[in-house]
């Protein structure tokens, strides 16, 4: 997959995906069943996957914050988050 790093004139990041013939045929068939172009079908699938990931990440962070708040006050937690955000960023952990 190849992506651009800068949005186009419509503020979309472009994605160029080359699939093996069997995958392309399956994608085309599913798109046809959904009455969509393969490009639109794939675009919607990517949007759904990103939205699901965002929801899962929000839920995960909510659980972690609640666990932290069980052992400290909101003020201390906020102070610790502020300090962490002002440090040089490290590689994010999945």
For each residue, the residues with C-beta under 8 A, 3 or more apart:
1: 15 16 17 18
2: 15 16 17
3: 13 14 15 16
4: 7 8 13 14 15
5: 13
6: 13
7: 4 10 11 12 13
8: 4 11 12 13 14
9:
10: 7
11: 7 8
12: 7 8
13: 3 4 5 6 7 8
14: 3 4 8
15: 1 2 3 4 46
16: 1 2 3
17: 1 2 42
18: 1
19: 23 24 27
20: 23 24
21: 24 25
22: 25 26
23: 19 20 26 27
24: 19 20 21 27 28 38
25: 21 22 28 29
26: 22 23 29 30
27: 19 23 24 30 31 38 41 42
28: 24 25 31 32 38
29: 25 26 32 33
30: 26 27 33 34 41
31: 27 28 34 36 37 38 40 41 42
32: 28 29 35 36
33: 29 30
34: 30 31 41
35: 32
36: 31 32 40 41 44
37: 31 40 41
38: 24 27 28 31 41 42
39: 42 43
40: 31 36 37 43 44
41: 27 30 31 34 36 37 38 44 45
42: 17 27 31 38 39 45 46
43: 39 40 46 47
44: 36 40 41 47 48
45: 41 42 48 49
46: 15 42 43 49 50
47: 43 44 50 51
48: 44 45 51 52
49: 45 46 52 53
50: 46 47 53 54
51: 47 48 54 55
52: 48 49 55 56
53: 49 50 56 57
54: 50 51 57 58
55: 51 52 58 59
56: 52 53 59 60
57: 53 54 60 61
58: 54 55 61 62
59: 55 56 62 63
60: 56 57 63 64
61: 57 58 64 65
62: 58 59 65 66
63: 59 60 66 67
64: 60 61 67 68
65: 61 62 68 69 77
66: 62 63 69 70
67: 63 64 70 71
68: 64 65 71 72 77
69: 65 66 72 73 74 77
70: 66 67
71: 67 68
72: 68 69 76 77 80
73: 69 76 77
74: 69 77 78
75: 78 79
76: 72 73 79 80
77: 65 68 69 72 73 74 80 81
78: 74 75 81 82
79: 75 76 82 83
80: 72 76 77 83 84
81: 77 78 84 85
82: 78 79 85 86
83: 79 80 86 87
84: 80 81 87
85: 81 82
86: 82 83
87: 83 84
88:
89: 92
90:
91:
92: 89
93:
94:
